[in-house]
Amino acid sequence: MRRSDEARSRLVWTRTARSNFKHLLYNARKKNAEKVSQSADPALWRERGPTWMRGDYWETLCNFWAAERWQQTSTTMKVNWAANPEANMHTSGSVSFATHQSRLEKELKRPPTFQEVFDKTHKKKGTDQYISDRTREVAESYSQQMTEKYVGEEEQPQLDPEIWVAASSAPKKGHVYGFRHSIDMSRVFSGTSSSASHTSAFTTVGGPGTSPSEMRGFITDTISGLESRLAQTMETRLVQMQTQVTDTLQTQLSQTLSQVISQALS
């Protein structure tokens, strides 16, 4: 494995683990402690910690959640979410992008484009209507720009990151519209389950103040990383096959030599 691939793999793993742990804590806080104690006061959750976490760690987290600063941040986020519900709307539920992609591929009898899967997860069930005006505007702009850029070409790429960023406007606080907050882009193609509480099944990462060019570069680099990992997987599989063939030949050769020696001595 090349050092660049190893570093990228570690980055993807770290981001994925961070996001999954965030969801674990959310479930422990909301679906367990708050529900069982029937209280929104973190100070009353201390005895309701998850079985997989040490008690002193859980108590420290409860103290952190009970702090005024965290409470203010939580309230602000809830207000922002309520003020912009469109940013959190999609119809994919808990089904991953890869699952929708696979189903649509069977239905169309060909690999679907990014636009087709996006439409599938952002239109009202049984209709041709997008779930919001914002979604419709982004989808139509992306479709138009794709047509203009690739006019006369037989094939279009599944996703053009530059056009998507242009169609969805500049990233807001490092986040591109239509992409979940905190998950690496590789999960778009990996089949990892998405969550209905997030923006979409399409995912990316960006820090505050990320420019459009930086975001495009990130997405492009991530896709390149996926290609590198695919090549590495194929190489690993080839080595395994070569090893199996070598072992088989050695076994056959050993058996043949044993037979020849036995015949020579008899």
Backbone as CSV, one residue per row, in Angstrom:
resi,resn,N_x,N_y,N_z,CA_x,CA_y,CA_z,C_x,C_y,C_z
1,MET,0.849,-1.195,0.000,0.000,0.000,0.000,0.887,1.248,0.000
2,ARG,0.578,2.193,-0.873,1.317,3.437,-0.909,0.994,4.284,0.318
3,ARG,1.956,5.136,0.718,1.745,5.958,1.902,0.554,6.888,1.731
4,SER,0.387,7.423,0.510,-0.739,8.329,0.267,-2.069,7.601,0.441
5,ASP,-2.123,6.341,-0.022,-3.350,5.555,0.133,-3.597,5.217,1.601
6,GLU,-2.514,4.912,2.316,-2.656,4.581,3.731,-3.167,5.784,4.518
7,ALA,-2.630,6.962,4.205,-3.069,8.179,4.895,-4.524,8.487,4.584
8,ARG,-4.901,8.311,3.324,-6.286,8.585,2.931,-7.237,7.578,3.577
9,SER,-6.810,6.318,3.634,-7.645,5.286,4.260,-7.853,5.582,5.741
10,ARG,-6.784,6.011,6.400,-6.903,6.349,7.824,-7.828,7.545,8.023
11,LEU,-7.751,8.520,7.111,-8.617,9.694,7.207,-10.080,9.300,7.053
12,VAL,-10.359,8.437,6.059,-11.732,7.974,5.843,-12.220,7.188,7.052
13,TRP,-11.362,6.312,7.567,-11.747,5.499,8.733,-12.055,6.395,9.926
14,THR,-11.200,7.393,10.165,-11.392,8.290,11.306,-12.693,9.055,11.193
15,ARG,-12.983,9.579,10.010,-14.208,10.345,9.817,-15.447,9.460,9.959
16,THR,-15.346,8.251,9.434,-16.476,7.329,9.545,-16.714,6.936,10.999
17,ALA,-15.625,6.630,11.712,-15.743,6.258,13.123,-16.292,7.420,13.941
18,ARG,-15.832,8.635,13.636,-16.314,9.810,14.367,-17.817,9.986,14.174
19,SER,-18.270,9.827,12.924,-19.695,9.994,12.638,-20.524,8.899,13.303
20,ASN,-20.062,7.649,13.197,-20.802,6.540,13.805,-20.877,6.687,15.324
21,PHE,-19.773,7.147,15.928,-19.774,7.333,17.378,-20.729,8.457,17.765
22,LYS,-20.808,9.478,16.918,-21.747,10.574,17.166,-23.181,10.048,17.208
23,HIS,-23.512,9.145,16.273,-24.855,8.566,16.250,-25.086,7.660,17.459
24,LEU,-24.044,6.941,17.874,-24.167,6.093,19.063,-24.501,6.939,20.293
25,LEU,-23.800,8.064,20.428,-24.056,8.944,21.565,-25.447,9.557,21.489
26,TYR,-25.862,9.905,20.274,-27.206,10.480,20.113,-28.267,9.477,20.563
27,ASN,-28.110,8.231,20.122,-29.076,7.195,20.504,-29.053,6.947,22.010
28,ALA,-27.848,6.947,22.585,-27.739,6.721,24.026,-28.384,7.865,24.804
29,ARG,-28.247,9.072,24.271,-28.766,10.248,24.961,-30.275,10.397,24.789
30,LYS,-30.732,10.294,23.544,-32.137,10.568,23.240,-33.043,9.344,23.378
31,LYS,-32.591,8.213,22.832,-33.456,7.039,22.787,-33.350,6.163,24.033
32,ASN,-32.367,6.444,24.857,-32.198,5.622,26.051,-32.376,6.455,27.319
33,ALA,-31.373,7.285,27.603,-31.381,8.031,28.861,-32.578,8.965,28.992
34,GLU,-32.816,9.791,27.970,-33.907,10.763,28.059,-35.268,10.080,28.103
35,LYS,-35.408,9.010,27.309,-36.685,8.299,27.264,-36.970,7.584,28.571
36,VAL,-35.957,6.889,29.100,-36.149,6.119,30.328,-36.370,7.034,31.530
37,SER,-35.567,8.088,31.620,-35.696,9.002,32.760,-36.847,9.979,32.590
38,GLN,-37.391,10.045,31.359,-38.502,10.952,31.052,-38.166,12.393,31.438
39,SER,-36.927,12.771,31.134,-36.476,14.120,31.448,-35.441,14.573,30.427
40,ALA,-35.461,15.859,30.102,-34.480,16.422,29.177,-33.273,16.971,29.922
41,ASP,-33.233,16.764,31.228,-32.126,17.249,32.048,-31.012,16.205,32.083
42,PRO,-29.860,16.491,31.446,-28.755,15.523,31.419,-28.281,15.109,32.804
43,ALA,-28.500,15.965,33.796,-28.061,15.628,35.154,-28.795,14.416,35.700
44,LEU,-29.969,14.118,35.128,-30.765,12.978,35.586,-30.496,11.711,34.768
45,TRP,-29.555,11.801,33.839,-29.270,10.644,32.981,-28.100,9.812,33.499
46,ARG,-27.441,10.273,34.530,-26.180,9.655,34.948,-26.307,8.164,35.236
47,GLU,-27.455,7.736,35.700,-27.649,6.323,36.033,-28.235,5.541,34.866
48,ARG,-28.337,6.170,33.698,-28.962,5.524,32.542,-27.985,5.364,31.386
49,GLY,-26.741,5.189,31.695,-25.729,5.075,30.653,-25.803,3.772,29.884
50,PRO,-25.258,3.736,28.669,-25.256,2.511,27.864,-24.310,1.472,28.451
51,THR,-24.596,0.225,28.207,-23.788,-0.860,28.780,-22.386,-0.919,28.184
52,TRP,-22.218,-0.348,26.978,-20.920,-0.453,26.311,-19.949,0.660,26.715
53,MET,-20.369,1.564,27.615,-19.504,2.672,28.023,-19.254,2.636,29.531
54,ARG,-18.025,2.947,29.915,-17.694,3.015,31.337,-18.533,4.079,32.035
55,GLY,-18.920,3.796,33.261,-19.788,4.698,34.000,-19.207,6.084,34.199
56,ASP,-17.885,6.164,34.490,-17.282,7.479,34.721,-17.225,8.301,33.440
57,TYR,-17.063,7.611,32.286,-17.077,8.325,31.011,-18.467,8.904,30.753
58,TRP,-19.484,8.082,31.006,-20.862,8.527,30.778,-21.210,9.703,31.694
59,GLU,-20.778,9.640,32.925,-21.069,10.724,33.864,-20.410,12.026,33.408
60,THR,-19.192,11.910,32.876,-18.503,13.097,32.359,-19.272,13.705,31.194
61,LEU,-19.788,12.849,30.312,-20.576,13.333,29.183,-21.859,14.011,29.656
62,CYS,-22.512,13.433,30.642,-23.742,14.030,31.173,-23.470,15.422,31.738
63,ASN,-22.333,15.564,32.420,-21.957,16.877,32.955,-21.701,17.868,31.822
64,PHE,-21.090,17.379,30.748,-20.816,18.233,29.587,-22.117,18.681,28.930
65,TRP,-23.050,17.741,28.761,-24.334,18.070,28.135,-25.171,19.007,29.006
66,ALA,-24.970,18.933,30.305,-25.738,19.777,31.221,-25.180,21.195,31.316
67,ALA,-23.953,21.400,30.813,-23.325,22.718,30.891,-24.102,23.745,30.069
68,GLU,-24.086,24.978,30.519,-24.858,26.043,29.864,-24.414,26.256,28.420
69,ARG,-23.124,26.181,28.167,-22.613,26.411,26.811,-23.171,25.389,25.834
70,TRP,-23.178,24.117,26.241,-23.691,23.075,25.347,-25.189,23.242,25.149
71,GLN,-25.900,23.592,26.199,-27.344,23.788,26.104,-27.677,24.925,25.143
72,GLN,-26.900,26.002,25.184,-27.121,27.126,24.279,-26.862,26.720,22.836
73,THR,-25.781,25.971,22.623,-25.463,25.507,21.271,-26.556,24.594,20.742
74,SER,-27.035,23.688,21.585,-28.095,22.766,21.188,-29.364,23.520,20.812
75,THR,-29.711,24.521,21.601,-30.912,25.318,21.317,-30.773,26.067,20.004
76,THR,-29.595,26.640,19.767,-29.350,27.372,18.523,-29.477,26.462,17.314
77,MET,-28.932,25.261,17.405,-29.003,24.311,16.297,-30.443,23.900,16.016
78,LYS,-31.229,23.708,17.063,-32.635,23.344,16.880,-33.400,24.461,16.188
79,VAL,-33.117,25.707,16.566,-33.778,26.858,15.947,-33.394,26.959,14.477
80,ASN,-32.106,26.786,14.180,-31.641,26.852,12.791,-32.259,25.745,11.950
81,TRP,-32.363,24.562,12.525,-32.956,23.435,11.801,-34.417,23.719,11.489
82,ALA,-35.138,24.248,12.468,-36.557,24.547,12.270,-36.762,25.667,11.262
83,ALA,-35.797,26.598,11.196,-35.917,27.729,10.281,-35.603,27.345,8.847
84,ASN,-34.885,26.226,8.653,-34.514,25.800,7.303,-34.747,24.305,7.143
85,PRO,-35.989,23.845,7.242,-36.279,22.405,7.176,-35.960,21.787,5.826
86,GLU,-35.959,22.603,4.743,-35.690,22.064,3.412,-34.322,21.410,3.336
87,ALA,-33.366,21.965,4.077,-32.002,21.435,4.022,-31.910,20.029,4.584
88,ASN,-32.927,19.608,5.322,-32.893,18.289,5.956,-33.903,17.319,5.359
89,MET,-34.466,17.693,4.203,-35.517,16.870,3.619,-34.995,15.943,2.531
90,HIS,-35.430,14.708,2.574,-35.233,13.742,1.498,-36.186,12.594,1.758
91,THR,-36.339,11.732,0.785,-37.297,10.630,0.922,-36.615,9.279,1.000
92,SER,-35.296,9.269,1.228,-34.561,8.003,1.224,-34.680,7.243,2.533
93,GLY,-35.162,7.912,3.590,-35.279,7.232,4.869,-33.934,6.736,5.354
94,SER,-33.904,5.511,5.862,-32.653,4.941,6.362,-31.969,4.064,5.323
95,VAL,-32.479,4.097,4.089,-31.891,3.293,3.012,-30.692,4.029,2.440
96,SER,-29.579,3.332,2.264,-28.357,3.972,1.812,-28.411,4.346,0.339
97,PHE,-27.507,5.238,-0.037,-27.367,5.631,-1.436,-27.095,4.411,-2.303
98,ALA,-26.184,3.547,-1.837,-25.809,2.378,-2.628,-27.000,1.451,-2.867
99,THR,-27.883,1.329,-1.865,-29.065,0.483,-2.024,-30.012,1.069,-3.055
100,HIS,-30.269,2.379,-2.963,-31.110,3.035,-3.969,-30.483,2.899,-5.352
101,GLN,-29.179,3.052,-5.408,-28.467,2.947,-6.675,-28.622,1.551,-7.267
102,SER,-28.475,0.532,-6.424,-28.601,-0.848,-6.880,-30.014,-1.155,-7.364
103,ARG,-31.007,-0.702,-6.611,-32.400,-0.938,-7.001,-32.718,-0.258,-8.328
104,LEU,-32.235,0.972,-8.476,-32.510,1.714,-9.700,-31.787,1.094,-10.887
105,GLU,-30.611,0.538,-10.633,-29.870,-0.123,-11.705,-30.633,-1.342,-12.222
106,LYS,-31.243,-2.100,-11.316,-32.049,-3.249,-11.721,-33.292,-2.801,-12.484
107,GLU,-33.864,-1.690,-12.038,-35.071,-1.172,-12.677,-34.783,-0.643,-14.080
108,LEU,-33.660,0.082,-14.226,-33.312,0.681,-15.516,-32.513,-0.262,-16.407
109,LYS,-31.993,-1.352,-15.792,-31.139,-2.309,-16.502,-29.862,-1.648,-17.025
110,ARG,-29.380,-0.685,-16.264,-28.122,0.010,-16.551,-27.740,0.815,-15.310
111,PRO,-26.459,1.172,-15.163,-26.060,1.978,-14.008,-26.724,3.352,-14.047
112,PRO,-27.376,3.790,-12.983,-28.033,5.096,-12.966,-27.024,6.221,-12.767
113,THR,-27.395,7.413,-13.183,-26.552,8.579,-12.953,-26.826,9.141,-11.560
114,PHE,-25.970,10.027,-11.126,-26.158,10.703,-9.843,-27.489,11.450,-9.830
115,GLN,-27.795,12.099,-10.952,-29.044,12.863,-11.068,-30.256,11.959,-10.865
116,GLU,-30.219,10.768,-11.453,-31.357,9.852,-11.356,-31.568,9.358,-9.927
117,VAL,-30.471,9.060,-9.237,-30.605,8.600,-7.856,-31.045,9.759,-6.956
118,PHE,-30.530,10.951,-7.231,-30.947,12.123,-6.458,-32.444,12.363,-6.628
119,ASP,-32.914,12.276,-7.874,-34.350,12.452,-8.125,-35.168,11.393,-7.386
120,LYS,-34.656,10.173,-7.377,-35.363,9.069,-6.727,-35.546,9.336,-5.237
121,THR,-34.564,9.986,-4.635,-34.595,10.204,-3.188,-35.080,11.596,-2.792
122,HIS,-35.408,12.424,-3.785,-35.831,13.788,-3.469,-37.119,14.195,-4.181
123,LYS,-37.873,13.216,-4.643,-39.195,13.490,-5.208,-40.249,12.788,-4.363
124,LYS,-41.421,13.388,-4.298,-42.510,12.802,-3.529,-42.895,11.454,-4.120
125,LYS,-43.164,10.501,-3.259,-43.486,9.149,-3.688,-44.655,9.144,-4.672
126,GLY,-44.454,8.446,-5.795,-45.523,8.283,-6.766,-45.815,9.509,-7.605
127,THR,-44.970,10.544,-7.497,-45.180,11.759,-8.290,-43.871,12.175,-8.941
128,ASP,-43.951,13.216,-9.757,-42.754,13.768,-10.388,-42.393,15.104,-9.746
129,GLN,-42.911,15.348,-8.552,-42.698,16.617,-7.861,-41.565,16.499,-6.843
130,TYR,-40.667,17.475,-6.878,-39.594,17.510,-5.887,-40.163,17.891,-4.520
131,ILE,-39.465,17.516,-3.471,-39.970,17.730,-2.123,-39.921,19.197,-1.702
132,SER,-39.185,20.030,-2.445,-39.134,21.456,-2.125,-38.696,22.234,-3.357
133,ASP,-38.962,23.529,-3.352,-38.536,24.387,-4.461,-37.022,24.416,-4.564
134,ARG,-36.357,24.440,-3.424,-34.894,24.462,-3.392,-34.325,23.225,-4.080
135,THR,-34.876,22.073,-3.766,-34.419,20.822,-4.370,-34.635,20.836,-5.875
136,ARG,-35.799,21.308,-6.303,-36.108,21.369,-7.736,-35.140,22.305,-8.459
137,GLU,-34.867,23.462,-7.890,-33.970,24.428,-8.519,-32.561,23.861,-8.683
138,VAL,-32.067,23.201,-7.650,-30.727,22.615,-7.713,-30.678,21.504,-8.754
139,ALA,-31.672,20.619,-8.740,-31.704,19.491,-9.678,-31.799,19.974,-11.119
140,GLU,-32.656,20.958,-11.376,-32.821,21.469,-12.740,-31.568,22.197,-13.212
141,SER,-30.947,22.957,-12.325,-29.716,23.660,-12.681,-28.593,22.676,-12.986
142,TYR,-28.476,21.639,-12.168,-27.442,20.621,-12.387,-27.666,19.919,-13.718
143,SER,-28.910,19.548,-14.001,-29.238,18.854,-15.241,-28.916,19.720,-16.453
144,GLN,-29.271,20.991,-16.385,-29.025,21.900,-17.504,-27.532,22.092,-17.749
145,GLN,-26.772,22.283,-16.677,-25.332,22.495,-16.820,-24.628,21.229,-17.310
146,MET,-25.097,20.067,-16.891,-24.531,18.809,-17.383,-24.764,18.680,-18.880
147,THR,-25.973,19.020,-19.324,-26.304,18.943,-20.750,-25.429,19.888,-21.556
148,GLU,-25.235,21.101,-21.051,-24.431,22.094,-21.760,-22.956,21.699,-21.807
149,LYS,-22.443,21.158,-20.716,-21.022,20.816,-20.658,-20.691,19.598,-21.511
150,TYR,-21.585,18.629,-21.532,-21.285,17.375,-22.228,-22.093,17.218,-23.514
151,VAL,-22.505,18.334,-24.107,-23.261,18.282,-25.351,-22.415,17.624,-26.439
152,GLY,-23.012,16.714,-27.163,-22.303,16.025,-28.240,-21.528,14.808,-27.795
153,GLU,-21.400,14.584,-26.491,-20.672,13.421,-25.987,-21.643,12.272,-25.738
154,GLU,-21.191,11.064,-26.036,-22.058,9.895,-25.895,-22.346,9.565,-24.438
155,GLU,-21.366,9.777,-23.569,-21.537,9.425,-22.166,-21.230,10.612,-21.262
156,GLN,-21.894,10.632,-20.119,-21.640,11.627,-19.090,-21.145,10.918,-17.834
157,PRO,-20.312,11.580,-17.036,-19.879,10.953,-15.775,-21.060,10.809,-14.827
158,GLN,-20.972,9.862,-13.920,-22.055,9.671,-12.951,-22.281,10.939,-12.140
159,LEU,-21.201,11.608,-11.775,-21.289,12.838,-10.991,-20.183,13.786,-11.414
160,ASP,-20.542,15.031,-11.687,-19.561,16.074,-11.963,-19.540,16.989,-10.740
161,PRO,-18.534,16.869,-9.873,-18.495,17.650,-8.629,-18.540,19.154,-8.853
162,GLU,-17.841,19.644,-9.889,-17.809,21.081,-10.146,-19.195,21.608,-10.479
163,ILE,-19.925,20.880,-11.314,-21.262,21.323,-11.697,-22.209,21.251,-10.502
164,TRP,-22.077,20.203,-9.681,-22.971,20.092,-8.527,-22.768,21.261,-7.560
165,VAL,-21.509,21.605,-7.304,-21.227,22.725,-6.408,-21.752,24.024,-7.003
166,ALA,-21.589,24.194,-8.326,-22.087,25.398,-8.988,-23.612,25.464,-8.931
167,ALA,-24.268,24.336,-9.112,-25.735,24.298,-9.124,-26.326,24.527,-7.738
168,SER,-25.629,24.070,-6.715,-26.161,24.171,-5.351,-25.660,25.400,-4.611
169,SER,-24.929,26.275,-5.321,-24.374,27.507,-4.754,-23.176,27.185,-3.858
170,ALA,-22.546,28.243,-3.365,-21.335,28.074,-2.561,-21.633,27.302,-1.283
171,PRO,-20.670,26.504,-0.820,-20.873,25.759,0.426,-21.215,26.689,1.578
172,LYS,-22.129,26.254,2.427,-22.547,27.031,3.587,-21.952,26.401,4.829
173,LYS,-21.053,27.116,5.471,-20.328,26.594,6.635,-19.611,25.296,6.282
174,GLY,-19.080,25.239,5.050,-18.319,24.068,4.635,-19.148,22.911,4.150
175,HIS,-20.474,23.061,4.056,-21.348,21.963,3.655,-21.987,22.248,2.304
176,VAL,-21.972,21.258,1.442,-22.594,21.375,0.129,-24.028,20.874,0.215
177,TYR,-24.954,21.613,-0.385,-26.362,21.217,-0.349,-26.535,19.815,-0.941
178,GLY,-27.356,19.012,-0.279,-27.609,17.662,-0.763,-26.644,16.636,-0.228
179,PHE,-25.667,17.078,0.576,-24.687,16.159,1.148,-24.771,16.204,2.661
180,ARG,-24.675,15.014,3.301,-24.715,14.961,4.756,-23.508,15.641,5.346
181,HIS,-23.616,16.023,6.603,-22.576,16.799,7.295,-21.518,15.900,7.871
182,SER,-20.718,15.398,7.977,-19.767,14.719,8.819,-19.312,13.392,8.251
183,ILE,-19.878,12.947,7.118,-19.480,11.638,6.604,-18.657,11.836,5.349
184,ASP,-17.658,10.966,5.183,-16.793,11.107,4.022,-17.513,10.722,2.737
185,MET,-17.071,11.295,1.617,-17.704,11.067,0.317,-17.672,9.601,-0.086
186,SER,-16.697,8.847,0.416,-16.607,7.435,0.038,-17.865,6.667,0.393
187,ARG,-18.622,7.139,1.404,-19.828,6.416,1.810,-20.926,6.528,0.765
188,VAL,-20.778,7.491,-0.145,-21.742,7.572,-1.238,-21.726,6.277,-2.032
189,PHE,-20.545,5.675,-2.185,-20.406,4.485,-3.006,-20.178,3.218,-2.197
190,SER,-20.147,3.331,-0.864,-19.771,2.178,-0.057,-20.940,1.359,0.452
191,GLY,-22.166,1.919,0.411,-23.331,1.175,0.869,-23.618,1.337,2.339
192,THR,-22.923,2.266,3.007,-23.192,2.486,4.413,-24.542,3.141,4.585
193,SER,-25.321,2.714,5.575,-26.670,3.239,5.769,-26.654,4.710,6.110
194,SER,-27.635,5.416,5.575,-27.806,6.822,5.892,-28.845,6.963,6.978
195,SER,-29.035,8.186,7.433,-30.003,8.445,8.494,-30.986,9.501,8.073
196,ALA,-32.240,9.314,8.423,-33.272,10.264,8.037,-33.089,11.601,8.728
197,SER,-32.291,11.650,9.756,-32.121,12.898,10.482,-31.060,13.785,9.859
198,HIS,-30.483,13.329,8.743,-29.448,14.119,8.102,-29.892,14.575,6.725
199,THR,-29.036,15.374,6.111,-29.410,16.038,4.879,-29.741,15.076,3.764
200,SER,-28.899,14.096,3.508,-29.131,13.240,2.364,-28.289,12.001,2.454
201,ALA,-28.517,11.090,1.499,-27.678,9.899,1.438,-26.338,10.222,0.818
202,PHE,-26.206,11.410,0.215,-24.950,11.814,-0.394,-24.139,12.548,0.654
203,THR,-22.832,12.248,0.743,-22.091,12.733,1.886,-20.793,13.395,1.520
204,THR,-20.347,14.329,2.348,-19.058,14.978,2.162,-18.636,15.655,3.443
205,VAL,-17.417,16.165,3.458,-16.904,16.824,4.643,-16.253,18.130,4.250
206,GLY,-16.391,19.133,5.053,-15.716,20.396,4.804,-15.739,21.230,6.063
207,GLY,-14.663,21.951,6.298,-14.615,22.778,7.482,-15.226,24.136,7.237
208,PRO,-15.491,24.895,8.292,-16.059,26.221,8.144,-15.190,27.086,7.244
209,GLY,-15.810,27.813,6.340,-15.091,28.703,5.447,-14.541,28.024,4.217
210,THR,-14.879,26.773,3.981,-14.395,26.072,2.801,-14.917,26.746,1.546
211,SER,-14.014,27.033,0.602,-14.421,27.698,-0.629,-14.948,26.675,-1.618
212,PRO,-15.671,27.118,-2.670,-16.166,26.177,-3.681,-15.046,25.390,-4.339
213,SER,-13.924,26.075,-4.651,-12.815,25.378,-5.305,-12.210,24.328,-4.388
214,GLU,-12.113,24.651,-3.090,-11.584,23.673,-2.136,-12.521,22.487,-2.002
215,MET,-13.829,22.752,-1.986,-14.801,21.675,-1.885,-14.752,20.786,-3.117
216,ARG,-14.640,21.418,-4.298,-14.539,20.620,-5.531,-13.292,19.756,-5.496
217,GLY,-12.190,20.366,-5.017,-10.951,19.604,-4.928,-11.070,18.437,-3.977
218,PHE,-11.753,18.663,-2.846,-11.944,17.585,-1.869,-12.721,16.429,-2.476
219,ILE,-13.831,16.759,-3.145,-14.670,15.713,-3.731,-13.899,14.947,-4.796
220,THR,-13.178,15.688,-5.662,-12.407,15.044,-6.722,-11.328,14.145,-6.135
221,ASP,-10.616,14.646,-5.108,-9.566,13.849,-4.466,-10.131,12.600,-3.818
222,THR,-11.317,12.719,-3.231,-11.933,11.569,-2.570,-12.307,10.499,-3.575
223,ILE,-12.857,10.933,-4.716,-13.196,9.975,-5.766,-11.936,9.293,-6.274
224,SER,-10.848,10.073,-6.418,-9.576,9.487,-6.831,-9.103,8.469,-5.804
225,GLY,-9.351,8.789,-4.532,-8.984,7.850,-3.484,-9.754,6.552,-3.578
226,LEU,-11.026,6.652,-3.955,-11.845,5.449,-4.137,-11.274,4.588,-5.252
227,GLU,-10.855,5.253,-6.332,-10.273,4.517,-7.451,-8.986,3.828,-7.019
228,SER,-8.186,4.522,-6.196,-6.938,3.934,-5.716,-7.208,2.718,-4.845
229,ARG,-8.216,2.827,-3.967,-8.544,1.703,-3.101,-9.091,0.530,-3.896
230,LEU,-9.840,0.834,-4.963,-10.347,-0.230,-5.820,-9.191,-0.952,-6.489
231,ALA,-8.226,-0.168,-6.985,-7.058,-0.768,-7.623,-6.277,-1.615,-6.624
232,GLN,-6.174,-1.114,-5.398,-5.464,-1.863,-4.361,-6.182,-3.167,-4.039
233,THR,-7.511,-3.112,-3.964,-8.297,-4.315,-3.686,-8.100,-5.354,-4.781
234,MET,-8.121,-4.885,-6.034,-7.917,-5.792,-7.161,-6.519,-6.393,-7.115
235,GLU,-5.532,-5.559,-6.764,-4.158,-6.052,-6.678,-4.029,-7.102,-5.579
236,THR,-4.666,-6.833,-4.431,-4.628,-7.788,-3.322,-5.268,-9.111,-3.723
237,ARG,-6.403,-9.008,-4.421,-7.098,-10.217,-4.861,-6.247,-11.002,-5.850
238,LEU,-5.544,-10.277,-6.725,-4.682,-10.935,-7.708,-3.553,-11.676,-7.009
239,VAL,-2.964,-11.039,-5.990,-1.888,-11.683,-5.232,-2.409,-12.944,-4.549
240,GLN,-3.627,-12.871,-3.992,-4.223,-14.036,-3.345,-4.417,-15.176,-4.341
241,MET,-4.892,-14.827,-5.542,-5.103,-15.844,-6.571,-3.777,-16.463,-6.990
242,GLN,-2.745,-15.606,-7.130,-1.426,-16.120,-7.509,-0.885,-17.054,-6.432
243,THR,-1.107,-16.686,-5.174,-0.649,-17.527,-4.061,-1.360,-18.876,-4.072
244,GLN,-2.669,-18.851,-4.322,-3.442,-20.086,-4.377,-2.958,-20.986,-5.509
245,VAL,-2.711,-20.359,-6.670,-2.226,-21.135,-7.817,-0.860,-21.731,-7.513
246,THR,0.022,-20.915,-6.899,1.367,-21.394,-6.561,1.303,-22.562,-5.583
247,ASP,0.466,-22.430,-4.558,0.322,-23.509,-3.575,-0.194,-24.784,-4.232
248,THR,-1.152,-24.624,-5.139,-1.710,-25.792,-5.830,-0.650,-26.476,-6.680
249,LEU,0.127,-25.672,-7.415,1.182,-26.234,-8.268,2.250,-26.929,-7.431
250,GLN,2.605,-26.310,-6.298,3.610,-26.928,-5.431,3.124,-28.266,-4.895
251,THR,1.850,-28.319,-4.527,1.275,-29.570,-4.020,1.295,-30.645,-5.097
252,GLN,0.863,-30.261,-6.311,0.849,-31.220,-7.416,2.260,-31.683,-7.759
253,LEU,3.217,-30.728,-7.761,4.601,-31.071,-8.074,5.169,-32.020,-7.028
254,SER,4.859,-31.747,-5.759,5.343,-32.604,-4.680,4.790,-34.019,-4.816
255,GLN,3.496,-34.115,-5.149,2.878,-35.426,-5.326,3.499,-36.169,-6.502
256,THR,3.745,-35.419,-7.592,4.339,-36.041,-8.781,5.745,-36.551,-8.486
257,LEU,6.555,-35.739,-7.787,7.914,-36.148,-7.446,7.906,-37.371,-6.536
258,SER,6.969,-37.401,-5.605,6.869,-38.550,-4.700,6.562,-39.821,-5.475
259,GLN,5.650,-39.695,-6.464,5.304,-40.856,-7.278,6.499,-41.319,-8.106
260,VAL,7.234,-40.350,-8.681,8.401,-40.699,-9.508,9.467,-41.384,-8.665
261,ILE,9.712,-40.837,-7.474,10.726,-41.423,-6.594,10.307,-42.823,-6.155
262,SER,9.037,-42.995,-5.838,8.542,-44.311,-5.415,8.705,-45.328,-6.525
263,GLN,8.386,-44.924,-7.757,8.514,-45.835,-8.897,9.973,-46.171,-9.159
264,ALA,10.860,-45.185,-8.960,12.283,-45.415,-9.216,12.890,-46.367,-8.194
265,LEU,12.392,-46.322,-6.977,12.930,-47.167,-5.923,12.317,-48.559,-5.909
266,SER,11.182,-48.727,-6.562,10.507,-50.026,-6.522,11.098,-50.975,-7.549
